[in-house]
């Protein structure tokens, strides 16, 4: 249950049904799609950067694995590049809360009355994937989790999608897929062959706001030898640039846990 709650706090699948201002994420145009360079794909992707100071999201979420299915609600507050506050609730009761900054990660969860206060290094090792503040923020707003301008990639055109693959030879492989119109991110895949682990983050329908285009359908699927995990999160409310508070305090009597 601890990892389930942390996955909901840090890694989300979004599936919003709202049609207002909707822009299809998939490239449905019948116009010919021509190959372009990796640099053009990357530049086009970053031309879609959201311009905002704060972002508020109220959502419903579903988690499933081989043993259980859980439905909760989530409240996500983002102060761009500074902090992210996530609250997970079940039947209106706060079950877990996390405050994430570039230098720290703090969270508590009610079921076992425990809390964590530390940084991303041990948390990344525990979850089995490399995390930092920018990756969490990017995932939530539909940007590639890595800074693509800092890497080298090979480009291919597959099923009317532009695909970028990391050029360096490592055990961990990363691939990014973009639609051909605005170079919006369609999905990203991370795999580690030696451990037979794969994670896919897929984005679907997008909505256009004054601040830019925000994906409102994200699907995360994690496959490992122990089984498959899926998380679905539905954005029900989205607002930008409101004055937000970020209250966080661990309830009395909770036990600190050490993640190794």
Phi and psi restraints in degrees (value plus and minus 20) as a CYANA .aco file:
   2 UNK   PHI     -80.1   -40.1
   2 UNK   PSI     -67.9   -27.9
   3 UNK   PHI     -88.1   -48.1
   3 UNK   PSI     -53.1   -13.1
   4 UNK   PHI     -79.0   -39.0
   4 UNK   PSI     -67.4   -27.4
   5 UNK   PHI     -86.2   -46.2
   5 UNK   PSI     -59.1   -19.1
   6 UNK   PHI     -88.4   -48.4
   6 UNK   PSI     -55.1   -15.1
   7 UNK   PHI     -83.4   -43.4
   7 UNK   PSI     -58.9   -18.9
   8 UNK   PHI     -87.6   -47.6
   8 UNK   PSI     -53.2   -13.2
   9 UNK   PHI     -94.8   -54.8
   9 UNK   PSI     -53.2   -13.2
  10 UNK   PHI    -135.5   -95.5
  10 UNK   PSI     -43.8    -3.8
  11 UNK   PHI    -153.8  -113.8
  11 UNK   PSI      98.0   138.0
  12 UNK   PHI    -140.8  -100.8
  12 UNK   PSI     128.9   168.9
  13 UNK   PHI    -131.6   -91.6
  13 UNK   PSI     107.1   147.1
  14 UNK   PHI    -132.9   -92.9
  14 UNK   PSI     115.3   155.3
  15 UNK   PHI    -164.4  -124.4
  15 UNK   PSI      67.1   107.1
  16 UNK   PHI    -112.7   -72.7
  16 UNK   PSI     113.6   153.6
  17 UNK   PHI    -112.7   -72.7
  17 UNK   PSI     -25.5    14.5
  18 UNK   PHI     -82.1   -42.1
  18 UNK   PSI     119.1   159.1
  19 UNK   PHI    -123.6   -83.6
  19 UNK   PSI     -26.9    13.1
  20 UNK   PHI     -87.0   -47.0
  20 UNK   PSI     101.5   141.5
  21 UNK   PHI      45.2    85.2
  21 UNK   PSI       6.3    46.3
  22 UNK   PHI     -95.4   -55.4
  22 UNK   PSI     123.9   163.9
  23 UNK   PHI    -148.6  -108.6
  23 UNK   PSI     103.0   143.0
  24 UNK   PHI     -82.6   -42.6
  24 UNK   PSI     112.9   152.9
  25 UNK   PHI     -94.5   -54.5
  25 UNK   PSI     -53.7   -13.7
  26 UNK   PHI     -97.0   -57.0
  26 UNK   PSI     126.8   166.8
  27 UNK   PHI    -102.8   -62.8
  27 UNK   PSI      83.3   123.3
  28 UNK   PHI    -118.1   -78.1
  28 UNK   PSI     -23.1    16.9
  29 UNK   PHI     -83.7   -43.7
  29 UNK   PSI     122.4   162.4
  30 UNK   PHI    -109.8   -69.8
  30 UNK   PSI     -20.2    19.8
  31 UNK   PHI     -85.9   -45.9
  31 UNK   PSI     131.2   171.2
  32 UNK   PHI     -84.3   -44.3
  32 UNK   PSI     116.9   156.9
  33 UNK   PHI    -124.0   -84.0
  33 UNK   PSI     100.4   140.4
  34 UNK   PHI    -122.5   -82.5
  34 UNK   PSI     128.4   168.4
  35 UNK   PHI     -81.0   -41.0
  35 UNK   PSI     123.1   163.1
  36 UNK   PHI    -155.3  -115.3
  36 UNK   PSI     147.8   187.8
  37 UNK   PHI     -94.7   -54.7
  37 UNK   PSI     139.1   179.1
  38 UNK   PHI     -80.2   -40.2
  38 UNK   PSI     -59.6   -19.6
  39 UNK   PHI     -82.3   -42.3
  39 UNK   PSI     -58.6   -18.6
  40 UNK   PHI     -88.0   -48.0
  40 UNK   PSI     -58.8   -18.8
  41 UNK   PHI     -82.3   -42.3
  41 UNK   PSI     -66.1   -26.1
  42 UNK   PHI     -85.0   -45.0
  42 UNK   PSI     -66.6   -26.6
  43 UNK   PHI     -81.3   -41.3
  43 UNK   PSI     -61.5   -21.5
  44 UNK   PHI     -83.4   -43.4
  44 UNK   PSI     -59.4   -19.4
  45 UNK   PHI     -81.9   -41.9
  45 UNK   PSI     -65.2   -25.2
  46 UNK   PHI     -97.4   -57.4
  46 UNK   PSI     -29.8    10.2
  47 UNK   PHI     -89.4   -49.4
  47 UNK   PSI     -33.2     6.8
  48 UNK   PHI    -113.8   -73.8
  48 UNK   PSI     -10.4    29.6
  49 UNK   PHI     -75.0   -35.0
  49 UNK   PSI     111.7   151.7
  50 UNK   PHI     -89.6   -49.6
  50 UNK   PSI     116.2   156.2
  51 UNK   PHI    -125.9   -85.9
  51 UNK   PSI      82.3   122.3
  52 UNK   PHI    -174.2  -134.2
  52 UNK   PSI     139.7   179.7
  53 UNK   PHI    -121.9   -81.9
  53 UNK   PSI     -61.1   -21.1
  54 UNK   PHI    -155.6  -115.6
  54 UNK   PSI     134.9   174.9
  55 UNK   PHI    -159.2  -119.2
  55 UNK   PSI     109.8   149.8
  56 UNK   PHI    -137.4   -97.4
  56 UNK   PSI     110.9   150.9
  57 UNK   PHI    -152.2  -112.2
  57 UNK   PSI     110.0   150.0
  58 UNK   PHI    -134.0   -94.0
  58 UNK   PSI     110.9   150.9
  59 UNK   PHI    -165.3  -125.3
  59 UNK   PSI     142.0   182.0
  60 UNK   PHI    -131.2   -91.2
  60 UNK   PSI     128.0   168.0
  61 UNK   PHI    -155.1  -115.1
  61 UNK   PSI     128.2   168.2
  62 UNK   PHI    -151.3  -111.3
  62 UNK   PSI     111.7   151.7
  63 UNK   PHI    -138.1   -98.1
  63 UNK   PSI     119.5   159.5
  64 UNK   PHI    -166.6  -126.6
  64 UNK   PSI     123.5   163.5
  65 UNK   PHI    -162.0  -122.0
  65 UNK   PSI    -185.1  -145.1
  66 UNK   PHI     -89.4   -49.4
  66 UNK   PSI     -32.6     7.4
  67 UNK   PHI    -137.3   -97.3
  67 UNK   PSI     -40.5    -0.5
  68 UNK   PHI    -175.0  -135.0
  68 UNK   PSI     141.7   181.7
  69 UNK   PHI    -151.6  -111.6
  69 UNK   PSI     113.3   153.3
  70 UNK   PHI    -153.4  -113.4
  70 UNK   PSI     121.4   161.4
  71 UNK   PHI    -142.0  -102.0
  71 UNK   PSI     108.0   148.0
  72 UNK   PHI    -160.4  -120.4
  72 UNK   PSI     157.0   197.0
  73 UNK   PHI    -134.7   -94.7
  73 UNK   PSI     135.8   175.8
  74 UNK   PHI    -155.9  -115.9
  74 UNK   PSI     119.9   159.9
  75 UNK   PHI    -137.4   -97.4
  75 UNK   PSI     104.6   144.6
  76 UNK   PHI    -141.2  -101.2
  76 UNK   PSI     104.8   144.8
  77 UNK   PHI    -140.4  -100.4
  77 UNK   PSI     109.0   149.0
  78 UNK   PHI    -144.6  -104.6
  78 UNK   PSI     104.8   144.8
  79 UNK   PHI    -122.9   -82.9
  79 UNK   PSI      91.7   131.7
  80 UNK   PHI     -71.4   -31.4
  80 UNK   PSI     107.1   147.1
  81 UNK   PHI      46.1    86.1
  81 UNK   PSI     -13.2    26.8
  82 UNK   PHI    -142.2  -102.2
  82 UNK   PSI     -68.7   -28.7
  83 UNK   PHI    -180.8  -140.8
  83 UNK   PSI     133.1   173.1
  84 UNK   PHI    -151.8  -111.8
  84 UNK   PSI     108.4   148.4
  85 UNK   PHI    -137.5   -97.5
  85 UNK   PSI     105.4   145.4
  86 UNK   PHI    -143.3  -103.3
  86 UNK   PSI     109.6   149.6
  87 UNK   PHI    -140.1  -100.1
  87 UNK   PSI     109.1   149.1
  88 UNK   PHI    -128.0   -88.0
  88 UNK   PSI     107.4   147.4
  89 UNK   PHI    -147.8  -107.8
  89 UNK   PSI     127.7   167.7
  90 UNK   PHI    -148.5  -108.5
  90 UNK   PSI     100.6   140.6
  91 UNK   PHI      33.4    73.4
  91 UNK   PSI      19.0    59.0
  92 UNK   PHI      62.1   102.1
  92 UNK   PSI     -24.4    15.6
  93 UNK   PHI    -118.6   -78.6
  93 UNK   PSI     110.0   150.0
  94 UNK   PHI     -89.9   -49.9
  94 UNK   PSI      96.5   136.5
  95 UNK   PHI    -118.0   -78.0
  95 UNK   PSI     -45.1    -5.1
  96 UNK   PHI    -179.9  -139.9
  96 UNK   PSI     134.3   174.3
  97 UNK   PHI    -169.4  -129.4
  97 UNK   PSI     121.7   161.7
  98 UNK   PHI    -157.1  -117.1
  98 UNK   PSI     119.4   159.4
  99 UNK   PHI    -139.0   -99.0
  99 UNK   PSI     100.1   140.1
 100 UNK   PHI    -138.2   -98.2
 100 UNK   PSI     108.4   148.4
 101 UNK   PHI    -147.9  -107.9
 101 UNK   PSI     152.0   192.0
 102 UNK   PHI     -80.0   -40.0
 102 UNK   PSI     -42.9    -2.9
 103 UNK   PHI    -132.2   -92.2
 103 UNK   PSI     -27.7    12.3
 104 UNK   PHI    -171.0  -131.0
 104 UNK   PSI     137.3   177.3
 105 UNK   PHI    -153.2  -113.2
 105 UNK   PSI     103.9   143.9
 106 UNK   PHI    -149.3  -109.3
 106 UNK   PSI     116.9   156.9
 107 UNK   PHI    -174.2  -134.2
 107 UNK   PSI     139.1   179.1
 108 UNK   PHI    -159.5  -119.5
 108 UNK   PSI     135.3   175.3
 109 UNK   PHI    -158.2  -118.2
 109 UNK   PSI     120.3   160.3
 110 UNK   PHI     -98.4   -58.4
 110 UNK   PSI     -52.4   -12.4
 111 UNK   PHI     -77.6   -37.6
 111 UNK   PSI     -65.3   -25.3
 112 UNK   PHI    -125.2   -85.2
 112 UNK   PSI     -15.8    24.2
 113 UNK   PHI      32.8    72.8
 113 UNK   PSI      29.3    69.3
 114 UNK   PHI    -143.9  -103.9
 114 UNK   PSI     141.3   181.3
 115 UNK   PHI    -164.5  -124.5
 115 UNK   PSI     139.2   179.2
 116 UNK   PHI    -149.0  -109.0
 116 UNK   PSI     120.7   160.7
 117 UNK   PHI    -163.1  -123.1
 117 UNK   PSI      86.7   126.7
 118 UNK   PHI    -187.4  -147.4
 118 UNK   PSI    -164.5  -124.5
 119 UNK   PHI    -145.4  -105.4
 119 UNK   PSI    -191.8  -151.8
 120 UNK   PHI    -100.4   -60.4
 120 UNK   PSI     -39.2     0.8
 121 UNK   PHI     -83.4   -43.4
 121 UNK   PSI     -73.7   -33.7
 122 UNK   PHI     -91.6   -51.6
 122 UNK   PSI     -53.8   -13.8
 123 UNK   PHI     -85.5   -45.5
 123 UNK   PSI     -59.8   -19.8
 124 UNK   PHI     -82.0   -42.0
 124 UNK   PSI     -62.4   -22.4
 125 UNK   PHI     -84.3   -44.3
 125 UNK   PSI     -59.9   -19.9
 126 UNK   PHI     -86.7   -46.7
 126 UNK   PSI     -62.7   -22.7
 127 UNK   PHI     -99.2   -59.2
 127 UNK   PSI     -36.3     3.7
 128 UNK   PHI      63.7   103.7
 128 UNK   PSI      -4.2    35.8
 129 UNK   PHI    -167.8  -127.8
 129 UNK   PSI     125.1   165.1
 130 UNK   PHI     -94.6   -54.6
 130 UNK   PSI      99.7   139.7
 131 UNK   PHI    -144.2  -104.2
 131 UNK   PSI     129.2   169.2
 132 UNK   PHI    -170.3  -130.3
 132 UNK   PSI     157.1   197.1
 133 UNK   PHI     -79.0   -39.0
 133 UNK   PSI     -66.2   -26.2
 134 UNK   PHI     -82.6   -42.6
 134 UNK   PSI     -57.3   -17.3
 135 UNK   PHI     -86.5   -46.5
 135 UNK   PSI     -60.3   -20.3
 136 UNK   PHI     -85.1   -45.1
 136 UNK   PSI     -65.5   -25.5
 137 UNK   PHI     -83.0   -43.0
 137 UNK   PSI     -64.9   -24.9
 138 UNK   PHI     -80.8   -40.8
 138 UNK   PSI     -61.4   -21.4
 139 UNK   PHI     -80.7   -40.7
 139 UNK   PSI     -60.4   -20.4
 140 UNK   PHI     -91.2   -51.2
 140 UNK   PSI     -47.1    -7.1
 141 UNK   PHI    -129.0   -89.0
 141 UNK   PSI     -14.3    25.7
 142 UNK   PHI      66.9   106.9
 142 UNK   PSI      -1.4    38.6
 143 UNK   PHI    -114.3   -74.3
 143 UNK   PSI     135.3   175.3
 144 UNK   PHI     -75.0   -35.0
 144 UNK   PSI     117.2   157.2
 145 UNK   PHI     -85.2   -45.2
 145 UNK   PSI     -50.7   -10.7
 146 UNK   PHI    -114.4   -74.4
 146 UNK   PSI     136.2   176.2
 147 UNK   PHI     -98.2   -58.2
 147 UNK   PSI      81.5   121.5
 148 UNK   PHI     -86.0   -46.0
 148 UNK   PSI     -42.6    -2.6
 149 UNK   PHI     -93.3   -53.3
 149 UNK   PSI     -32.3     7.7
 150 UNK   PHI    -117.4   -77.4
 150 UNK   PSI     -23.2    16.8
 151 UNK   PHI    -137.6   -97.6
 151 UNK   PSI     158.5   198.5
 152 UNK   PHI    -138.9   -98.9
 152 UNK   PSI     114.3   154.3
 153 UNK   PHI    -156.4  -116.4
 153 UNK   PSI     129.9   169.9
 154 UNK   PHI    -122.1   -82.1
 154 UNK   PSI     125.0   165.0
 155 UNK   PHI    -134.3   -94.3
 155 UNK   PSI     123.6   163.6
 156 UNK   PHI    -160.8  -120.8
 156 UNK   PSI     140.3   180.3
 157 UNK   PHI    -132.3   -92.3
 157 UNK   PSI      95.6   135.6
 158 UNK   PHI    -150.9  -110.9
 158 UNK   PSI      99.5   139.5
 159 UNK   PHI      30.6    70.6
 159 UNK   PSI      26.0    66.0
 160 UNK   PHI      46.0    86.0
 160 UNK   PSI      -1.8    38.2
 161 UNK   PHI    -138.4   -98.4
 161 UNK   PSI     121.8   161.8
 162 UNK   PHI    -106.1   -66.1
 162 UNK   PSI     109.8   149.8
 163 UNK   PHI    -137.2   -97.2
 163 UNK   PSI     112.1   152.1
 164 UNK   PHI    -133.4   -93.4
 164 UNK   PSI     110.7   150.7
 165 UNK   PHI    -139.8   -99.8
 165 UNK   PSI     116.6   156.6
 166 UNK   PHI     -77.4   -37.4
 166 UNK   PSI     114.2   154.2
 167 UNK   PHI     -99.7   -59.7
 167 UNK   PSI     -45.5    -5.5
 168 UNK   PHI     -95.2   -55.2
 168 UNK   PSI     128.0   168.0
 169 UNK   PHI    -111.0   -71.0
 169 UNK   PSI      86.4   126.4
 170 UNK   PHI    -159.9  -119.9
 170 UNK   PSI     148.6   188.6
 171 UNK   PHI     -88.7   -48.7
 171 UNK   PSI     -48.3    -8.3
 172 UNK   PHI    -114.8   -74.8
 172 UNK   PSI     100.0   140.0
 173 UNK   PHI    -126.1   -86.1
 173 UNK   PSI     118.3   158.3
 174 UNK   PHI    -149.2  -109.2
 174 UNK   PSI     113.7   153.7
 175 UNK   PHI    -151.9  -111.9
 175 UNK   PSI     122.3   162.3
 176 UNK   PHI    -148.5  -108.5
 176 UNK   PSI     114.2   154.2
 177 UNK   PHI    -139.0   -99.0
 177 UNK   PSI     113.5   153.5
 178 UNK   PHI    -149.5  -109.5
 178 UNK   PSI     122.4   162.4
 179 UNK   PHI     -93.3   -53.3
 179 UNK   PSI     137.7   177.7
 180 UNK   PHI    -106.2   -66.2
 180 UNK   PSI     -29.8    10.2
 181 UNK   PHI    -101.8   -61.8
 181 UNK   PSI     -83.9   -43.9
 182 UNK   PHI    -131.8   -91.8
 182 UNK   PSI     -14.6    25.4
 183 UNK   PHI      41.5    81.5
 183 UNK   PSI      13.9    53.9
 184 UNK   PHI     -90.8   -50.8
 184 UNK   PSI     124.5   164.5
 185 UNK   PHI     -90.6   -50.6
 185 UNK   PSI     103.7   143.7
 186 UNK   PHI    -111.6   -71.6
 186 UNK   PSI     -65.2   -25.2
 187 UNK   PHI    -184.8  -144.8
 187 UNK   PSI     141.3   181.3
 188 UNK   PHI    -158.7  -118.7
 188 UNK   PSI     123.8   163.8
 189 UNK   PHI    -147.0  -107.0
 189 UNK   PSI     115.4   155.4
 190 UNK   PHI    -147.9  -107.9
 190 UNK   PSI     106.9   146.9
 191 UNK   PHI    -156.7  -116.7
 191 UNK   PSI     129.5   169.5
 192 UNK   PHI    -147.7  -107.7
 192 UNK   PSI      82.2   122.2
 193 UNK   PHI     -81.0   -41.0
 193 UNK   PSI     -61.4   -21.4
 194 UNK   PHI     -82.3   -42.3
 194 UNK   PSI     -47.5    -7.5
 195 UNK   PHI    -128.4   -88.4
 195 UNK   PSI     -16.5    23.5
 196 UNK   PHI      34.6    74.6
 196 UNK   PSI      28.3    68.3
 197 UNK   PHI    -138.3   -98.3
 197 UNK   PSI     117.1   157.1
 198 UNK   PHI    -163.7  -123.7
 198 UNK   PSI     117.1   157.1
 199 UNK   PHI    -149.5  -109.5
 199 UNK   PSI     113.1   153.1
 200 UNK   PHI    -142.7  -102.7
 200 UNK   PSI     113.5   153.5
 201 UNK   PHI    -136.6   -96.6
 201 UNK   PSI      91.5   131.5
 202 UNK   PHI    -133.6   -93.6
 202 UNK   PSI     111.8   151.8
 203 UNK   PHI    -127.7   -87.7
 203 UNK   PSI     119.3   159.3
 204 UNK   PHI    -135.0   -95.0
 204 UNK   PSI    -136.1   -96.1
 205 UNK   PHI     -85.7   -45.7
 205 UNK   PSI     121.8   161.8
 206 UNK   PHI    -137.7   -97.7
 206 UNK   PSI     138.2   178.2
 207 UNK   PHI    -143.8  -103.8
 207 UNK   PSI     122.8   162.8
 208 UNK   PHI    -117.4   -77.4
 208 UNK   PSI     106.2   146.2
 209 UNK   PHI    -139.5   -99.5
 209 UNK   PSI     151.8   191.8
 210 UNK   PHI     -80.5   -40.5
 210 UNK   PSI     -48.3    -8.3
 211 UNK   PHI    -104.0   -64.0
 211 UNK   PSI     -28.3    11.7
 212 UNK   PHI     112.4   152.4
 212 UNK   PSI    -184.4  -144.4
 213 UNK   PHI    -120.9   -80.9
 213 UNK   PSI     108.1   148.1
 214 UNK   PHI    -139.3   -99.3
 214 UNK   PSI     105.5   145.5
 215 UNK   PHI     -88.1   -48.1
 215 UNK   PSI     117.0   157.0
 216 UNK   PHI    -139.7   -99.7
 216 UNK   PSI      -0.1    39.9
 217 UNK   PHI    -166.8  -126.8
 217 UNK   PSI      86.9   126.9
 218 UNK   PHI    -145.4  -105.4
 218 UNK   PSI     115.0   155.0
 219 UNK   PHI    -146.3  -106.3
 219 UNK   PSI      97.4   137.4
 220 UNK   PHI    -126.8   -86.8
 220 UNK   PSI     108.0   148.0
 221 UNK   PHI    -150.2  -110.2
 221 UNK   PSI     102.5   142.5
 222 UNK   PHI    -134.4   -94.4
 222 UNK   PSI     105.0   145.0
 223 UNK   PHI    -139.8   -99.8
 223 UNK   PSI     107.2   147.2
 224 UNK   PHI    -164.9  -124.9
 224 UNK   PSI     150.1   190.1
 225 UNK   PHI     -73.7   -33.7
 225 UNK   PSI     -49.4    -9.4
 226 UNK   PHI     -97.7   -57.7
 226 UNK   PSI     -31.3     8.7
 227 UNK   PHI     118.8   158.8
 227 UNK   PSI    -188.9  -148.9
 228 UNK   PHI    -135.2   -95.2
 228 UNK   PSI     120.7   160.7
 229 UNK   PHI    -143.7  -103.7
 229 UNK   PSI     116.5   156.5
 230 UNK   PHI    -150.1  -110.1
 230 UNK   PSI     124.0   164.0
 231 UNK   PHI    -150.0  -110.0
 231 UNK   PSI     112.7   152.7
 232 UNK   PHI    -143.6  -103.6
 232 UNK   PSI     108.4   148.4
 233 UNK   PHI    -147.4  -107.4
 233 UNK   PSI     105.8   145.8
 234 UNK   PHI    -123.0   -83.0
 234 UNK   PSI      97.8   137.8
 235 UNK   PHI     -97.3   -57.3
 235 UNK   PSI      98.5   138.5
 236 UNK   PHI    -121.4   -81.4
 236 UNK   PSI     -51.5   -11.5
 237 UNK   PHI    -155.3  -115.3
 237 UNK   PSI     112.5   152.5
 238 UNK   PHI    -156.2  -116.2
 238 UNK   PSI     102.4   142.4
 239 UNK   PHI    -156.8  -116.8
 239 UNK   PSI     128.2   168.2
 240 UNK   PHI    -135.4   -95.4
 240 UNK   PSI     129.7   169.7
 241 UNK   PHI      39.9    79.9
 241 UNK   PSI      10.4    50.4
 242 UNK   PHI    -110.2   -70.2
 242 UNK   PSI     139.3   179.3
 243 UNK   PHI     -92.4   -52.4
 243 UNK   PSI      96.8   136.8
 244 UNK   PHI    -136.2   -96.2
 244 UNK   PSI     125.5   165.5
 245 UNK   PHI    -124.2   -84.2
 245 UNK   PSI     134.6   174.6
 246 UNK   PHI    -148.1  -108.1
 246 UNK   PSI      42.5    82.5
 247 UNK   PHI     -91.5   -51.5
 247 UNK   PSI     111.6   151.6
 248 UNK   PHI    -171.7  -131.7
 248 UNK   PSI     105.3   145.3
 249 UNK   PHI    -175.0  -135.0
 249 UNK   PSI     120.0   160.0
 250 UNK   PHI     -97.8   -57.8
 250 UNK   PSI     109.4   149.4
 251 UNK   PHI     -78.8   -38.8
 251 UNK   PSI     131.5   171.5
 252 UNK   PHI     -82.0   -42.0
 252 UNK   PSI     123.2   163.2
 253 UNK   PHI      68.0   108.0
 253 UNK   PSI     -21.8    18.2
 254 UNK   PHI     -97.6   -57.6
 254 UNK   PSI     127.6   167.6
 255 UNK   PHI    -118.4   -78.4
 255 UNK   PSI     111.3   151.3
 256 UNK   PHI     -94.3   -54.3
 256 UNK   PSI     115.6   155.6
 257 UNK   PHI    -128.6   -88.6
 257 UNK   PSI     130.2   170.2
 258 UNK   PHI    -130.5   -90.5
 258 UNK   PSI     101.7   141.7
 259 UNK   PHI    -117.3   -77.3
 259 UNK   PSI     103.4   143.4
